[in-house]
Amino acid sequence: MVMTYQVIIKRKALKSAAKMPLPVQRKLKMLVNDLALTGPVLPAWPNFSKLSQDEYHCHLAHKWVACWRADEGEIEIEVYYAGSRENAPY
């Protein structure tokens, strides 16, 4: 049985993602799909890193990043930021 994760994107992240160029929005969709299929740890993504015990981030493009959190052992992943690197909450 393959375990899938439930990915929730915060409303604020969706609003800022709408301002991204379309190719970057597509990458965000791919990221969400990868999170749903494999979970919160995605070392293959550019500049992936663990920000804290349960928070992670990666680059979608040179100027754009996404941040998410997932409690260990939970199947829910929350994308709480998607936007420019300069405004990233880390």
C-alpha positions as YAML, in Angstrom:
chain: A
units: angstrom
residues:
- id: 1
  name: MET
  ca: [0.00, 0.00, 0.00]
- id: 2
  name: VAL
  ca: [1.37, 3.38, -1.03]
- id: 3
  name: MET
  ca: [1.01, 6.11, 1.56]
- id: 4
  name: THR
  ca: [0.04, 9.54, 0.28]
- id: 5
  name: TYR
  ca: [0.14, 12.80, 2.16]
- id: 6
  name: GLN
  ca: [-2.52, 15.46, 2.31]
- id: 7
  name: VAL
  ca: [-1.07, 18.81, 1.19]
- id: 8
  name: ILE
  ca: [-2.78, 21.98, 2.33]
- id: 9
  name: ILE
  ca: [-1.78, 25.33, 0.85]
- id: 10
  name: LYS
  ca: [-2.47, 28.33, 3.06]
- id: 11
  name: ARG
  ca: [-4.61, 31.07, 1.48]
- id: 12
  name: LYS
  ca: [-1.77, 33.62, 1.82]
- id: 13
  name: ALA
  ca: [0.61, 31.28, -0.04]
- id: 14
  name: LEU
  ca: [-1.95, 30.85, -2.82]
- id: 15
  name: LYS
  ca: [-2.34, 34.62, -3.16]
- id: 16
  name: SER
  ca: [1.39, 35.21, -3.47]
- id: 17
  name: ALA
  ca: [1.80, 32.21, -5.80]
- id: 18
  name: ALA
  ca: [-0.70, 33.81, -8.16]
- id: 19
  name: LYS
  ca: [1.83, 36.64, -8.66]
- id: 20
  name: MET
  ca: [4.59, 34.23, -9.74]
- id: 21
  name: PRO
  ca: [5.39, 33.71, -13.43]
- id: 22
  name: LEU
  ca: [3.48, 30.76, -14.93]
- id: 23
  name: PRO
  ca: [6.53, 28.46, -15.22]
- id: 24
  name: VAL
  ca: [7.19, 28.95, -11.50]
- id: 25
  name: GLN
  ca: [3.52, 28.28, -10.70]
- id: 26
  name: ARG
  ca: [3.86, 25.00, -12.61]
- id: 27
  name: LYS
  ca: [6.92, 24.11, -10.52]
- id: 28
  name: LEU
  ca: [4.91, 24.81, -7.37]
- id: 29
  name: LYS
  ca: [2.27, 22.36, -8.61]
- id: 30
  name: MET
  ca: [4.99, 19.76, -9.22]
- id: 31
  name: LEU
  ca: [6.32, 20.39, -5.70]
- id: 32
  name: VAL
  ca: [2.86, 19.87, -4.22]
- id: 33
  name: ASN
  ca: [2.52, 16.62, -6.19]
- id: 34
  name: ASP
  ca: [5.93, 15.43, -4.93]
- id: 35
  name: LEU
  ca: [5.00, 16.34, -1.36]
- id: 36
  name: ALA
  ca: [1.75, 14.36, -1.67]
- id: 37
  name: LEU
  ca: [3.54, 11.32, -3.09]
- id: 38
  name: THR
  ca: [6.77, 11.21, -1.09]
- id: 39
  name: GLY
  ca: [6.33, 13.37, 2.00]
- id: 40
  name: PRO
  ca: [8.05, 16.46, 3.36]
- id: 41
  name: VAL
  ca: [11.68, 15.50, 2.74]
- id: 42
  name: LEU
  ca: [12.60, 16.26, -0.89]
- id: 43
  name: PRO
  ca: [16.40, 16.34, -1.25]
- id: 44
  name: ALA
  ca: [16.19, 16.27, -5.08]
- id: 45
  name: TRP
  ca: [14.63, 19.75, -5.16]
- id: 46
  name: PRO
  ca: [16.99, 22.75, -5.65]
- id: 47
  name: ASN
  ca: [18.37, 24.16, -2.42]
- id: 48
  name: PHE
  ca: [16.15, 21.91, -0.32]
- id: 49
  name: SER
  ca: [16.86, 22.34, 3.35]
- id: 50
  name: LYS
  ca: [15.37, 21.68, 6.72]
- id: 51
  name: LEU
  ca: [14.59, 24.98, 8.46]
- id: 52
  name: SER
  ca: [13.67, 23.47, 11.83]
- id: 53
  name: GLN
  ca: [12.47, 20.21, 13.35]
- id: 54
  name: ASP
  ca: [9.33, 20.22, 11.17]
- id: 55
  name: GLU
  ca: [9.81, 23.00, 8.58]
- id: 56
  name: TYR
  ca: [11.44, 22.79, 5.14]
- id: 57
  name: HIS
  ca: [12.03, 24.93, 2.09]
- id: 58
  name: CYS
  ca: [13.30, 24.75, -1.49]
- id: 59
  name: HIS
  ca: [13.81, 27.03, -4.46]
- id: 60
  name: LEU
  ca: [11.29, 26.97, -7.28]
- id: 61
  name: ALA
  ca: [13.51, 29.29, -9.34]
- id: 62
  name: HIS
  ca: [16.35, 31.70, -8.61]
- id: 63
  name: LYS
  ca: [13.99, 34.30, -7.14]
- id: 64
  name: TRP
  ca: [11.14, 32.09, -5.85]
- id: 65
  name: VAL
  ca: [10.86, 29.70, -2.89]
- id: 66
  name: ALA
  ca: [8.30, 27.56, -1.10]
- id: 67
  name: CYS
  ca: [8.19, 26.68, 2.60]
- id: 68
  name: TRP
  ca: [6.21, 23.91, 4.24]
- id: 69
  name: ARG
  ca: [5.79, 22.16, 7.57]
- id: 70
  name: ALA
  ca: [4.87, 18.65, 8.60]
- id: 71
  name: ASP
  ca: [4.79, 17.15, 12.07]
- id: 72
  name: GLU
  ca: [6.66, 13.87, 12.27]
- id: 73
  name: GLY
  ca: [4.35, 10.90, 11.87]
- id: 74
  name: GLU
  ca: [1.52, 13.02, 10.43]
- id: 75
  name: ILE
  ca: [0.17, 12.70, 6.89]
- id: 76
  name: GLU
  ca: [-0.73, 16.37, 6.59]
- id: 77
  name: ILE
  ca: [1.76, 18.82, 5.02]
- id: 78
  name: GLU
  ca: [1.08, 22.55, 5.09]
- id: 79
  name: VAL
  ca: [2.60, 24.85, 2.47]
- id: 80
  name: TYR
  ca: [2.65, 28.12, 4.41]
- id: 81
  name: TYR
  ca: [4.72, 30.26, 2.05]
- id: 82
  name: ALA
  ca: [5.25, 30.47, -1.69]
- id: 83
  name: GLY
  ca: [6.78, 33.64, -3.04]
- id: 84
  name: SER
  ca: [9.90, 35.68, -3.49]
- id: 85
  name: ARG
  ca: [13.10, 34.81, -1.66]
- id: 86
  name: GLU
  ca: [13.42, 38.32, -0.29]
- id: 87
  name: ASN
  ca: [10.11, 38.01, 1.63]
- id: 88
  name: ALA
  ca: [10.62, 34.42, 2.77]
- id: 89
  name: PRO
  ca: [9.90, 33.84, 6.48]
- id: 90
  name: TYR
  ca: [13.30, 32.36, 7.37]
...
